[in-house]
Amino acid sequence: MDPIATARYGLMAASRRFETAAAEVSRMGGDQPVDVEGAMVEMIQSKHAFTANLSVIGFAQDMWDSLLEIQK
């Protein structure tokens, strides 16, 4: 299992969720009602998911660096 690939997919999913919620907010003032509160919650959750996946990538990089240091 490749943690960087998994985190990359998580980053892409969080980005899509954020973009979808932002598009929902951008429709405010139109003819249809918009769930602004729900969209804002979704954007905040997406931000946290993005940050968590970046942390996974950083941790995986630290693991690789440690492994390379041991092999020297």
All heavy atoms as TSV, in Angstrom:
chain	resi	resn	atom	element	x	y	z
A	1	MET	N	N	0.844	-1.173	0.000
A	1	MET	CA	C	0.000	0.000	0.000
A	1	MET	C	C	0.896	1.246	0.000
A	1	MET	O	O	1.782	1.393	0.826
A	1	MET	CB	C	-0.901	-0.027	1.221
A	1	MET	CG	C	-1.790	1.165	1.315
A	1	MET	SD	S	-2.485	1.313	2.948
A	1	MET	CE	C	-4.172	1.076	2.670
A	2	ASP	N	N	0.657	2.119	-0.901
A	2	ASP	CA	C	1.450	3.334	-1.043
A	2	ASP	C	C	0.725	4.500	-0.367
A	2	ASP	O	O	-0.306	4.966	-0.861
A	2	ASP	CB	C	1.663	3.627	-2.528
A	2	ASP	CG	C	2.502	4.844	-2.786
A	2	ASP	OD1	O	3.120	5.364	-1.827
A	2	ASP	OD2	O	2.553	5.292	-3.946
A	3	PRO	N	N	1.249	4.978	0.780
A	3	PRO	CA	C	0.543	6.048	1.487
A	3	PRO	C	C	0.482	7.349	0.701
A	3	PRO	O	O	-0.484	8.105	0.824
A	3	PRO	CB	C	1.338	6.212	2.781
A	3	PRO	CG	C	2.678	5.650	2.489
A	3	PRO	CD	C	2.468	4.577	1.464
A	4	ILE	N	N	1.478	7.601	-0.122
A	4	ILE	CA	C	1.473	8.849	-0.890
A	4	ILE	C	C	0.376	8.815	-1.952
A	4	ILE	O	O	-0.331	9.803	-2.158
A	4	ILE	CB	C	2.860	9.134	-1.485
A	4	ILE	CG1	C	3.847	9.409	-0.350
A	4	ILE	CG2	C	2.803	10.301	-2.469
A	4	ILE	CD1	C	5.267	9.653	-0.772
A	5	ALA	N	N	0.208	7.677	-2.609
A	5	ALA	CA	C	-0.863	7.558	-3.607
A	5	ALA	C	C	-2.232	7.678	-2.945
A	5	ALA	O	O	-3.132	8.352	-3.471
A	5	ALA	CB	C	-0.749	6.240	-4.353
A	6	THR	N	N	-2.384	7.045	-1.783
A	6	THR	CA	C	-3.642	7.133	-1.053
A	6	THR	C	C	-3.935	8.577	-0.653
A	6	THR	O	O	-5.063	9.064	-0.806
A	6	THR	CB	C	-3.592	6.235	0.198
A	6	THR	OG1	O	-3.312	4.897	-0.208
A	6	THR	CG2	C	-4.913	6.268	0.941
A	7	ALA	N	N	-2.919	9.265	-0.144
A	7	ALA	CA	C	-3.093	10.667	0.250
A	7	ALA	C	C	-3.392	11.541	-0.967
A	7	ALA	O	O	-4.180	12.485	-0.873
A	7	ALA	CB	C	-1.859	11.165	0.981
A	8	ARG	N	N	-2.772	11.221	-2.094
A	8	ARG	CA	C	-3.029	12.003	-3.315
A	8	ARG	C	C	-4.497	11.894	-3.729
A	8	ARG	O	O	-5.132	12.898	-4.081
A	8	ARG	CB	C	-2.124	11.516	-4.449
A	8	ARG	CG	C	-2.148	12.450	-5.648
A	8	ARG	CD	C	-1.322	11.918	-6.785
A	8	ARG	NE	N	-2.254	11.203	-7.636
A	8	ARG	CZ	C	-1.957	10.113	-8.328
A	8	ARG	NH1	N	-0.775	9.591	-8.273
A	8	ARG	NH2	N	-2.862	9.546	-9.078
A	9	TYR	N	N	-5.040	10.674	-3.667
A	9	TYR	CA	C	-6.461	10.501	-3.981
A	9	TYR	C	C	-7.331	11.247	-2.970
A	9	TYR	O	O	-8.361	11.820	-3.320
A	9	TYR	CB	C	-6.842	9.023	-4.031
A	9	TYR	CG	C	-6.293	8.326	-5.250
A	9	TYR	CD1	C	-5.453	7.232	-5.128
A	9	TYR	CD2	C	-6.609	8.761	-6.525
A	9	TYR	CE1	C	-4.945	6.590	-6.239
A	9	TYR	CE2	C	-6.098	8.136	-7.655
A	9	TYR	CZ	C	-5.275	7.044	-7.503
A	9	TYR	OH	O	-4.763	6.423	-8.599
A	10	GLY	N	N	-6.911	11.242	-1.694
A	10	GLY	CA	C	-7.637	11.989	-0.676
A	10	GLY	C	C	-7.618	13.484	-0.948
A	10	GLY	O	O	-8.612	14.181	-0.741
A	11	LEU	N	N	-6.464	13.982	-1.403
A	11	LEU	CA	C	-6.357	15.402	-1.758
A	11	LEU	C	C	-7.298	15.757	-2.910
A	11	LEU	O	O	-7.965	16.792	-2.879
A	11	LEU	CB	C	-4.920	15.756	-2.136
A	11	LEU	CG	C	-3.896	15.780	-1.011
A	11	LEU	CD1	C	-2.487	15.912	-1.587
A	11	LEU	CD2	C	-4.183	16.904	-0.048
A	12	MET	N	N	-7.327	14.886	-3.901
A	12	MET	CA	C	-8.205	15.148	-5.046
A	12	MET	C	C	-9.669	15.117	-4.632
A	12	MET	O	O	-10.463	15.956	-5.070
A	12	MET	CB	C	-7.932	14.137	-6.160
A	12	MET	CG	C	-6.599	14.345	-6.836
A	12	MET	SD	S	-6.311	13.326	-8.311
A	12	MET	CE	C	-6.477	11.683	-7.682
A	13	ALA	N	N	-10.038	14.162	-3.761
A	13	ALA	CA	C	-11.423	14.069	-3.306
A	13	ALA	C	C	-11.807	15.295	-2.482
A	13	ALA	O	O	-12.899	15.856	-2.657
A	13	ALA	CB	C	-11.623	12.795	-2.489
A	14	ALA	N	N	-10.914	15.731	-1.603
A	14	ALA	CA	C	-11.187	16.923	-0.794
A	14	ALA	C	C	-11.318	18.156	-1.679
A	14	ALA	O	O	-12.184	19.010	-1.446
A	14	ALA	CB	C	-10.081	17.128	0.241
A	15	SER	N	N	-10.490	18.234	-2.694
A	15	SER	CA	C	-10.551	19.370	-3.616
A	15	SER	C	C	-11.887	19.392	-4.367
A	15	SER	O	O	-12.517	20.452	-4.504
A	15	SER	CB	C	-9.384	19.291	-4.597
A	15	SER	OG	O	-9.402	20.370	-5.487
A	16	ARG	N	N	-12.326	18.221	-4.821
A	16	ARG	CA	C	-13.626	18.147	-5.521
A	16	ARG	C	C	-14.774	18.539	-4.595
A	16	ARG	O	O	-15.686	19.259	-5.006
A	16	ARG	CB	C	-13.845	16.741	-6.076
A	16	ARG	CG	C	-13.106	16.447	-7.357
A	16	ARG	CD	C	-13.583	15.153	-7.991
A	16	ARG	NE	N	-13.461	14.016	-7.099
A	16	ARG	CZ	C	-12.387	13.238	-6.987
A	16	ARG	NH1	N	-11.325	13.481	-7.725
A	16	ARG	NH2	N	-12.374	12.210	-6.149
A	17	ARG	N	N	-14.720	18.055	-3.340
A	17	ARG	CA	C	-15.776	18.400	-2.375
A	17	ARG	C	C	-15.805	19.905	-2.138
A	17	ARG	O	O	-16.875	20.515	-2.072
A	17	ARG	CB	C	-15.538	17.676	-1.059
A	17	ARG	CG	C	-15.867	16.211	-1.091
A	17	ARG	CD	C	-15.531	15.510	0.204
A	17	ARG	NE	N	-16.133	16.155	1.347
A	17	ARG	CZ	C	-15.738	15.943	2.599
A	17	ARG	NH1	N	-14.757	15.123	2.865
A	17	ARG	NH2	N	-16.338	16.563	3.606
A	18	PHE	N	N	-14.626	20.517	-1.997
A	18	PHE	CA	C	-14.553	21.952	-1.768
A	18	PHE	C	C	-15.107	22.717	-2.962
A	18	PHE	O	O	-15.881	23.666	-2.796
A	18	PHE	CB	C	-13.104	22.368	-1.499
A	18	PHE	CG	C	-12.972	23.788	-1.043
A	18	PHE	CD1	C	-13.030	24.095	0.304
A	18	PHE	CD2	C	-12.797	24.816	-1.959
A	18	PHE	CE1	C	-12.912	25.408	0.739
A	18	PHE	CE2	C	-12.679	26.129	-1.535
A	18	PHE	CZ	C	-12.738	26.421	-0.185
A	19	GLU	N	N	-14.706	22.316	-4.171
A	19	GLU	CA	C	-15.175	22.999	-5.374
A	19	GLU	C	C	-16.685	22.878	-5.535
A	19	GLU	O	O	-17.350	23.839	-5.932
A	19	GLU	CB	C	-14.458	22.440	-6.599
A	19	GLU	CG	C	-13.000	22.838	-6.673
A	19	GLU	CD	C	-12.249	22.122	-7.767
A	19	GLU	OE1	O	-12.865	21.343	-8.539
A	19	GLU	OE2	O	-11.029	22.331	-7.860
A	20	THR	N	N	-17.232	21.720	-5.214
A	20	THR	CA	C	-18.682	21.524	-5.308
A	20	THR	C	C	-19.413	22.430	-4.326
A	20	THR	O	O	-20.414	23.065	-4.674
A	20	THR	CB	C	-19.038	20.049	-5.041
A	20	THR	OG1	O	-18.367	19.229	-5.997
A	20	THR	CG2	C	-20.529	19.814	-5.124
A	21	ALA	N	N	-18.903	22.509	-3.103
A	21	ALA	CA	C	-19.523	23.380	-2.097
A	21	ALA	C	C	-19.386	24.845	-2.484
A	21	ALA	O	O	-20.323	25.632	-2.307
A	21	ALA	CB	C	-18.898	23.127	-0.724
A	22	ALA	N	N	-18.227	25.229	-3.026
A	22	ALA	CA	C	-18.034	26.619	-3.449
A	22	ALA	C	C	-18.980	26.972	-4.593
A	22	ALA	O	O	-19.511	28.087	-4.638
A	22	ALA	CB	C	-16.582	26.835	-3.869
A	23	ALA	N	N	-19.212	26.037	-5.487
A	23	ALA	CA	C	-20.153	26.282	-6.584
A	23	ALA	C	C	-21.564	26.458	-6.040
A	23	ALA	O	O	-22.338	27.291	-6.545
A	23	ALA	CB	C	-20.113	25.127	-7.582
A	24	GLU	N	N	-21.894	25.705	-4.994
A	24	GLU	CA	C	-23.206	25.846	-4.359
A	24	GLU	C	C	-23.373	27.246	-3.774
A	24	GLU	O	O	-24.394	27.892	-3.951
A	24	GLU	CB	C	-23.362	24.782	-3.261
A	24	GLU	CG	C	-24.654	24.824	-2.521
A	24	GLU	CD	C	-25.838	24.281	-3.310
A	24	GLU	OE1	O	-25.626	23.593	-4.322
A	24	GLU	OE2	O	-26.970	24.567	-2.906
A	25	VAL	N	N	-22.342	27.724	-3.090
A	25	VAL	CA	C	-22.399	29.073	-2.501
A	25	VAL	C	C	-22.481	30.132	-3.596
A	25	VAL	O	O	-23.182	31.142	-3.442
A	25	VAL	CB	C	-21.169	29.317	-1.592
A	25	VAL	CG1	C	-21.090	30.763	-1.146
A	25	VAL	CG2	C	-21.224	28.396	-0.378
A	26	SER	N	N	-21.818	29.902	-4.701
A	26	SER	CA	C	-21.824	30.907	-5.774
A	26	SER	C	C	-23.203	31.061	-6.431
A	26	SER	O	O	-23.457	32.058	-7.101
A	26	SER	CB	C	-20.786	30.548	-6.840
A	26	SER	OG	O	-21.197	29.416	-7.590
A	27	ARG	N	N	-24.077	30.099	-6.205
A	27	ARG	CA	C	-25.433	30.182	-6.766
A	27	ARG	C	C	-26.377	30.991	-5.888
A	27	ARG	O	O	-27.567	31.106	-6.188
A	27	ARG	CB	C	-25.994	28.777	-6.977
A	27	ARG	CG	C	-25.358	28.039	-8.140
A	27	ARG	CD	C	-26.155	26.818	-8.516
A	27	ARG	NE	N	-26.037	25.744	-7.536
A	27	ARG	CZ	C	-25.116	24.787	-7.568
A	27	ARG	NH1	N	-24.209	24.773	-8.513
A	27	ARG	NH2	N	-25.102	23.850	-6.645
A	28	MET	N	N	-25.859	31.564	-4.807
A	28	MET	CA	C	-26.710	32.383	-3.934
A	28	MET	C	C	-27.296	33.545	-4.728
A	28	MET	O	O	-26.654	34.100	-5.604
A	28	MET	CB	C	-25.896	32.960	-2.770
A	28	MET	CG	C	-25.715	32.004	-1.638
A	28	MET	SD	S	-24.760	32.643	-0.267
A	28	MET	CE	C	-25.191	34.332	-0.151
A	29	GLY	N	N	-28.510	33.890	-4.417
A	29	GLY	CA	C	-29.158	35.011	-5.082
A	29	GLY	C	C	-29.869	34.606	-6.351
A	29	GLY	O	O	-30.511	35.432	-6.984
A	30	GLY	N	N	-29.766	33.350	-6.717
A	30	GLY	CA	C	-30.445	32.874	-7.912
A	30	GLY	C	C	-31.886	32.513	-7.607
A	30	GLY	O	O	-32.446	32.865	-6.567
A	31	ASP	N	N	-32.500	31.809	-8.528
A	31	ASP	CA	C	-33.904	31.438	-8.388
A	31	ASP	C	C	-34.128	30.319	-7.387
A	31	ASP	O	O	-35.170	30.248	-6.753
A	31	ASP	CB	C	-34.472	31.008	-9.753
A	31	ASP	CG	C	-34.431	32.143	-10.762
A	31	ASP	OD1	O	-34.373	33.306	-10.325
A	31	ASP	OD2	O	-34.456	31.851	-11.965
A	32	GLN	N	N	-33.142	29.422	-7.232
A	32	GLN	CA	C	-33.303	28.258	-6.364
A	32	GLN	C	C	-32.685	28.522	-4.992
A	32	GLN	O	O	-31.683	29.230	-4.885
A	32	GLN	CB	C	-32.661	27.035	-6.999
A	32	GLN	CG	C	-33.290	26.651	-8.327
A	32	GLN	CD	C	-32.571	25.465	-8.953
A	32	GLN	OE1	O	-31.453	25.163	-8.612
A	32	GLN	NE2	N	-33.243	24.811	-9.881
A	33	PRO	N	N	-33.275	27.931	-3.951
A	33	PRO	CA	C	-32.709	28.100	-2.607
A	33	PRO	C	C	-31.362	27.386	-2.495
A	33	PRO	O	O	-31.133	26.355	-3.126
A	33	PRO	CB	C	-33.749	27.455	-1.688
A	33	PRO	CG	C	-34.511	26.514	-2.552
A	33	PRO	CD	C	-34.474	27.088	-3.939
A	34	VAL	N	N	-30.477	27.961	-1.687
A	34	VAL	CA	C	-29.134	27.419	-1.514
A	34	VAL	C	C	-28.915	27.140	-0.024
A	34	VAL	O	O	-29.219	27.983	0.822
A	34	VAL	CB	C	-28.071	28.416	-2.027
A	34	VAL	CG1	C	-26.678	27.924	-1.725
A	34	VAL	CG2	C	-28.254	28.670	-3.509
A	35	ASP	N	N	-28.405	25.969	0.281
A	35	ASP	CA	C	-28.074	25.588	1.654
A	35	ASP	C	C	-26.666	26.104	1.959
A	35	ASP	O	O	-25.680	25.385	1.853
A	35	ASP	CB	C	-28.153	24.070	1.822
A	35	ASP	CG	C	-27.801	23.614	3.215
A	35	ASP	OD1	O	-27.827	24.444	4.151
A	35	ASP	OD2	O	-27.490	22.420	3.375
A	36	VAL	N	N	-26.578	27.380	2.315
A	36	VAL	CA	C	-25.282	28.020	2.550
A	36	VAL	C	C	-24.578	27.389	3.747
A	36	VAL	O	O	-23.376	27.122	3.695
A	36	VAL	CB	C	-25.447	29.544	2.753
A	36	VAL	CG1	C	-24.111	30.189	3.054
A	36	VAL	CG2	C	-26.075	30.173	1.533
A	37	GLU	N	N	-25.327	27.137	4.817
A	37	GLU	CA	C	-24.717	26.568	6.014
A	37	GLU	C	C	-24.115	25.197	5.711
A	37	GLU	O	O	-22.993	24.897	6.105
A	37	GLU	CB	C	-25.732	26.449	7.165
A	37	GLU	CG	C	-26.214	27.779	7.691
A	37	GLU	CD	C	-27.409	28.314	6.910
A	37	GLU	OE1	O	-27.930	27.614	6.007
A	37	GLU	OE2	O	-27.818	29.446	7.192
A	38	GLY	N	N	-24.856	24.376	5.009
A	38	GLY	CA	C	-24.365	23.043	4.638
A	38	GLY	C	C	-23.134	23.120	3.747
A	38	GLY	O	O	-22.192	22.351	3.903
A	39	ALA	N	N	-23.160	24.066	2.817
A	39	ALA	CA	C	-22.011	24.226	1.921
A	39	ALA	C	C	-20.778	24.710	2.678
A	39	ALA	O	O	-19.659	24.248	2.426
A	39	ALA	CB	C	-22.358	25.195	0.800
A	40	MET	N	N	-20.981	25.599	3.630
A	40	MET	CA	C	-19.842	26.091	4.414
A	40	MET	C	C	-19.262	24.977	5.291
A	40	MET	O	O	-18.045	24.858	5.425
A	40	MET	CB	C	-20.261	27.284	5.274
A	40	MET	CG	C	-20.671	28.501	4.461
A	40	MET	SD	S	-19.411	29.062	3.311
A	40	MET	CE	C	-18.307	29.878	4.419
A	41	VAL	N	N	-20.126	24.160	5.876
A	41	VAL	CA	C	-19.655	23.019	6.670
A	41	VAL	C	C	-18.851	22.077	5.778
A	41	VAL	O	O	-17.780	21.586	6.161
A	41	VAL	CB	C	-20.842	22.283	7.338
A	41	VAL	CG1	C	-20.416	20.931	7.884
A	41	VAL	CG2	C	-21.449	23.137	8.421
A	42	GLU	N	N	-19.347	21.830	4.589
A	42	GLU	CA	C	-18.651	20.965	3.636
A	42	GLU	C	C	-17.279	21.538	3.266
A	42	GLU	O	O	-16.290	20.804	3.165
A	42	GLU	CB	C	-19.501	20.775	2.379
A	42	GLU	CG	C	-18.924	19.811	1.384
A	42	GLU	CD	C	-18.946	18.371	1.859
A	42	GLU	OE1	O	-19.762	18.026	2.730
A	42	GLU	OE2	O	-18.134	17.579	1.355
A	43	MET	N	N	-17.209	22.838	3.089
A	43	MET	CA	C	-15.935	23.472	2.759
A	43	MET	C	C	-14.939	23.334	3.914
A	43	MET	O	O	-13.758	23.061	3.696
A	43	MET	CB	C	-16.152	24.940	2.396
A	43	MET	CG	C	-16.880	25.127	1.077
A	43	MET	SD	S	-17.394	26.824	0.779
A	43	MET	CE	C	-15.855	27.570	0.317
A	44	ILE	N	N	-15.423	23.496	5.142
A	44	ILE	CA	C	-14.536	23.366	6.311
A	44	ILE	C	C	-14.063	21.921	6.452
A	44	ILE	O	O	-12.887	21.665	6.711
A	44	ILE	CB	C	-15.254	23.860	7.581
A	44	ILE	CG1	C	-15.452	25.382	7.508
A	44	ILE	CG2	C	-14.470	23.476	8.840
A	44	ILE	CD1	C	-16.396	25.938	8.559
A	45	GLN	N	N	-14.969	20.965	6.268
A	45	GLN	CA	C	-14.581	19.561	6.346
A	45	GLN	C	C	-13.576	19.211	5.250
A	45	GLN	O	O	-12.634	18.454	5.481
A	45	GLN	CB	C	-15.807	18.660	6.241
A	45	GLN	CG	C	-16.690	18.690	7.461
A	45	GLN	CD	C	-17.962	17.877	7.280
A	45	GLN	OE1	O	-18.399	17.604	6.160
A	45	GLN	NE2	N	-18.568	17.493	8.393
A	46	SER	N	N	-13.777	19.750	4.071
A	46	SER	CA	C	-12.850	19.510	2.964
A	46	SER	C	C	-11.475	20.071	3.279
A	46	SER	O	O	-10.456	19.449	2.977
A	46	SER	CB	C	-13.383	20.138	1.674
A	46	SER	OG	O	-14.612	19.577	1.322
A	47	LYS	N	N	-11.451	21.244	3.901
A	47	LYS	CA	C	-10.176	21.856	4.288
A	47	LYS	C	C	-9.426	20.967	5.278
A	47	LYS	O	O	-8.223	20.747	5.145
A	47	LYS	CB	C	-10.425	23.226	4.895
A	47	LYS	CG	C	-9.190	23.931	5.378
A	47	LYS	CD	C	-9.557	25.216	6.100
A	47	LYS	CE	C	-8.593	25.372	7.241
A	47	LYS	NZ	N	-9.037	26.248	8.272
A	48	HIS	N	N	-10.150	20.428	6.250
A	48	HIS	CA	C	-9.525	19.547	7.239
A	48	HIS	C	C	-9.044	18.243	6.593
A	48	HIS	O	O	-7.964	17.736	6.935
A	48	HIS	CB	C	-10.478	19.264	8.386
A	48	HIS	CG	C	-10.686	20.434	9.290
A	48	HIS	ND1	N	-9.675	20.996	10.035
A	48	HIS	CD2	C	-11.792	21.161	9.561
A	48	HIS	CE1	C	-10.145	22.016	10.728
A	48	HIS	NE2	N	-11.432	22.145	10.448
A	49	ALA	N	N	-9.822	17.700	5.674
A	49	ALA	CA	C	-9.410	16.480	4.969
A	49	ALA	C	C	-8.152	16.747	4.144
A	49	ALA	O	O	-7.236	15.922	4.098
A	49	ALA	CB	C	-10.540	15.977	4.070
A	50	PHE	N	N	-8.103	17.893	3.495
A	50	PHE	CA	C	-6.936	18.273	2.697
A	50	PHE	C	C	-5.701	18.367	3.590
A	50	PHE	O	O	-4.639	17.821	3.274
A	50	PHE	CB	C	-7.210	19.613	2.000
A	50	PHE	CG	C	-6.330	19.883	0.820
A	50	PHE	CD1	C	-6.697	19.438	-0.434
A	50	PHE	CD2	C	-5.148	20.574	0.956
A	50	PHE	CE1	C	-5.896	19.687	-1.542
A	50	PHE	CE2	C	-4.340	20.836	-0.130
A	50	PHE	CZ	C	-4.719	20.379	-1.390
A	51	THR	N	N	-5.840	19.026	4.734
A	51	THR	CA	C	-4.733	19.170	5.680
A	51	THR	C	C	-4.273	17.814	6.202
A	51	THR	O	O	-3.073	17.555	6.322
A	51	THR	CB	C	-5.148	20.077	6.854
A	51	THR	OG1	O	-5.562	21.348	6.329
A	51	THR	CG2	C	-4.022	20.284	7.836
A	52	ALA	N	N	-5.222	16.937	6.506
A	52	ALA	CA	C	-4.875	15.603	7.007
A	52	ALA	C	C	-4.097	14.810	5.960
A	52	ALA	O	O	-3.109	14.133	6.281
A	52	ALA	CB	C	-6.135	14.852	7.411
A	53	ASN	N	N	-4.519	14.899	4.713
A	53	ASN	CA	C	-3.817	14.173	3.661
A	53	ASN	C	C	-2.425	14.752	3.410
A	53	ASN	O	O	-1.491	14.009	3.123
A	53	ASN	CB	C	-4.644	14.164	2.373
A	53	ASN	CG	C	-5.764	13.169	2.454
A	53	ASN	OD1	O	-5.527	11.979	2.555
A	53	ASN	ND2	N	-6.991	13.645	2.430
A	54	LEU	N	N	-2.273	16.051	3.549
A	54	LEU	CA	C	-0.941	16.644	3.450
A	54	LEU	C	C	-0.041	16.155	4.583
A	54	LEU	O	O	1.161	15.920	4.377
A	54	LEU	CB	C	-1.024	18.171	3.472
A	54	LEU	CG	C	-1.520	18.838	2.203
A	54	LEU	CD1	C	-1.619	20.350	2.417
A	54	LEU	CD2	C	-0.615	18.536	1.032
A	55	SER	N	N	-0.615	15.966	5.763
A	55	SER	CA	C	0.147	15.438	6.891
A	55	SER	C	C	0.614	14.008	6.619
A	55	SER	O	O	1.735	13.634	6.974
A	55	SER	CB	C	-0.686	15.469	8.165
A	55	SER	OG	O	-0.973	16.786	8.535
A	56	VAL	N	N	-0.231	13.215	5.983
A	56	VAL	CA	C	0.153	11.847	5.623
A	56	VAL	C	C	1.334	11.869	4.658
A	56	VAL	O	O	2.291	11.101	4.814
A	56	VAL	CB	C	-1.044	11.082	5.005
A	56	VAL	CG1	C	-0.598	9.778	4.375
A	56	VAL	CG2	C	-2.108	10.832	6.054
A	57	ILE	N	N	1.289	12.756	3.690
A	57	ILE	CA	C	2.402	12.855	2.738
A	57	ILE	C	C	3.674	13.280	3.458
A	57	ILE	O	O	4.746	12.718	3.218
A	57	ILE	CB	C	2.049	13.829	1.596
A	57	ILE	CG1	C	0.957	13.219	0.719
A	57	ILE	CG2	C	3.289	14.160	0.768
A	57	ILE	CD1	C	0.393	14.141	-0.318
A	58	GLY	N	N	3.578	14.236	4.352
A	58	GLY	CA	C	4.752	14.668	5.109
A	58	GLY	C	C	5.312	13.553	5.975
A	58	GLY	O	O	6.540	13.357	6.048
A	59	PHE	N	N	4.444	12.786	6.622
A	59	PHE	CA	C	4.884	11.679	7.450
A	59	PHE	C	C	5.555	10.602	6.604
A	59	PHE	O	O	6.594	10.048	6.990
A	59	PHE	CB	C	3.697	11.097	8.228
A	59	PHE	CG	C	4.079	10.024	9.191
A	59	PHE	CD1	C	4.715	10.340	10.381
A	59	PHE	CD2	C	3.814	8.695	8.916
A	59	PHE	CE1	C	5.068	9.361	11.281
A	59	PHE	CE2	C	4.168	7.696	9.805
A	59	PHE	CZ	C	4.800	8.035	10.990
A	60	ALA	N	N	4.969	10.285	5.446
A	60	ALA	CA	C	5.565	9.291	4.545
A	60	ALA	C	C	6.940	9.756	4.076
A	60	ALA	O	O	7.878	8.954	3.990
A	60	ALA	CB	C	4.643	9.030	3.358
A	61	GLN	N	N	7.076	11.045	3.791
A	61	GLN	CA	C	8.378	11.580	3.376
A	61	GLN	C	C	9.397	11.445	4.497
A	61	GLN	O	O	10.550	11.073	4.256
A	61	GLN	CB	C	8.248	13.044	2.959
A	61	GLN	CG	C	9.536	13.656	2.463
A	61	GLN	CD	C	10.047	12.971	1.205
A	61	GLN	OE1	O	9.285	12.742	0.278
A	61	GLN	NE2	N	11.316	12.630	1.183
A	62	ASP	N	N	8.961	11.714	5.727
A	62	ASP	CA	C	9.860	11.549	6.878
A	62	ASP	C	C	10.292	10.091	7.038
A	62	ASP	O	O	11.449	9.812	7.359
A	62	ASP	CB	C	9.187	12.030	8.163
A	62	ASP	CG	C	9.003	13.533	8.216
A	62	ASP	OD1	O	9.647	14.249	7.415
A	62	ASP	OD2	O	8.202	13.999	9.052
A	63	MET	N	N	9.368	9.165	6.802
A	63	MET	CA	C	9.708	7.747	6.893
A	63	MET	C	C	10.749	7.372	5.843
A	63	MET	O	O	11.718	6.661	6.127
A	63	MET	CB	C	8.451	6.888	6.730
A	63	MET	CG	C	7.549	6.922	7.927
A	63	MET	SD	S	5.975	6.012	7.764
A	63	MET	CE	C	6.318	4.689	6.681
A	64	TRP	N	N	10.563	7.847	4.607
A	64	TRP	CA	C	11.524	7.557	3.548
A	64	TRP	C	C	12.891	8.158	3.867
A	64	TRP	O	O	13.929	7.527	3.660
A	64	TRP	CB	C	11.030	8.098	2.203
A	64	TRP	CG	C	10.082	7.165	1.518
A	64	TRP	CD1	C	8.757	7.382	1.300
A	64	TRP	CD2	C	10.370	5.879	0.979
A	64	TRP	NE1	N	8.207	6.315	0.664
A	64	TRP	CE2	C	9.176	5.377	0.447
A	64	TRP	CE3	C	11.519	5.113	0.885
A	64	TRP	CZ2	C	9.093	4.129	-0.160
A	64	TRP	CZ3	C	11.439	3.865	0.283
A	64	TRP	CH2	C	10.243	3.391	-0.234
A	65	ASP	N	N	12.885	9.373	4.371
A	65	ASP	CA	C	14.142	10.021	4.735
A	65	ASP	C	C	14.873	9.237	5.822
A	65	ASP	O	O	16.090	9.029	5.757
A	65	ASP	CB	C	13.906	11.461	5.206
A	65	ASP	CG	C	13.462	12.383	4.095
A	65	ASP	OD1	O	13.607	12.007	2.903
A	65	ASP	OD2	O	12.944	13.469	4.414
A	66	SER	N	N	14.135	8.744	6.804
A	66	SER	CA	C	14.733	7.943	7.871
A	66	SER	C	C	15.284	6.634	7.329
A	66	SER	O	O	16.379	6.197	7.715
A	66	SER	CB	C	13.701	7.640	8.953
A	66	SER	OG	O	13.276	8.825	9.578
A	67	LEU	N	N	14.549	6.007	6.437
A	67	LEU	CA	C	15.013	4.767	5.838
A	67	LEU	C	C	16.300	4.976	5.043
A	67	LEU	O	O	17.247	4.201	5.154
A	67	LEU	CB	C	13.935	4.159	4.933
A	67	LEU	CG	C	14.285	2.869	4.207
A	67	LEU	CD1	C	14.541	1.771	5.218
A	67	LEU	CD2	C	13.172	2.481	3.256
A	68	LEU	N	N	16.352	6.052	4.286
A	68	LEU	CA	C	17.551	6.336	3.509
A	68	LEU	C	C	18.724	6.664	4.422
A	68	LEU	O	O	19.876	6.309	4.129
A	68	LEU	CB	C	17.285	7.500	2.542
A	68	LEU	CG	C	16.334	7.188	1.392
A	68	LEU	CD1	C	16.061	8.457	0.597
A	68	LEU	CD2	C	16.897	6.109	0.499
A	69	GLU	N	N	18.449	7.318	5.528
A	69	GLU	CA	C	19.504	7.651	6.489
A	69	GLU	C	C	20.058	6.386	7.133
A	69	GLU	O	O	21.265	6.291	7.364
A	69	GLU	CB	C	18.927	8.596	7.545
A	69	GLU	CG	C	19.947	9.305	8.376
A	69	GLU	CD	C	20.834	10.243	7.570
A	69	GLU	OE1	O	20.368	10.852	6.598
A	69	GLU	OE2	O	22.016	10.336	7.945
A	70	ILE	N	N	19.199	5.423	7.411
A	70	ILE	CA	C	19.642	4.140	8.012
A	70	ILE	C	C	20.527	3.375	7.046
A	70	ILE	O	O	21.505	2.736	7.445
A	70	ILE	CB	C	18.424	3.300	8.421
A	70	ILE	CG1	C	17.713	3.934	9.607
A	70	ILE	CG2	C	18.827	1.863	8.749
A	70	ILE	CD1	C	16.366	3.302	9.928
A	71	GLN	N	N	20.207	3.453	5.749
A	71	GLN	CA	C	20.957	2.697	4.752
A	71	GLN	C	C	22.326	3.276	4.447
A	71	GLN	O	O	23.135	2.634	3.815
A	71	GLN	CB	C	20.145	2.581	3.460
A	71	GLN	CG	C	18.939	1.700	3.612
A	71	GLN	CD	C	18.161	1.571	2.328
A	71	GLN	OE1	O	18.394	2.316	1.381
A	71	GLN	NE2	N	17.259	0.626	2.288
A	72	LYS	N	N	22.602	4.485	4.902
A	72	LYS	CA	C	23.907	5.094	4.613
A	72	LYS	C	C	25.017	4.432	5.358
A	72	LYS	O	O	25.045	3.864	6.318
A	72	LYS	CB	C	23.886	6.586	4.956
A	72	LYS	CG	C	23.155	7.392	3.937
A	72	LYS	CD	C	23.264	8.845	4.287
A	72	LYS	CE	C	22.531	9.687	3.264
A	72	LYS	NZ	N	22.585	11.091	3.569
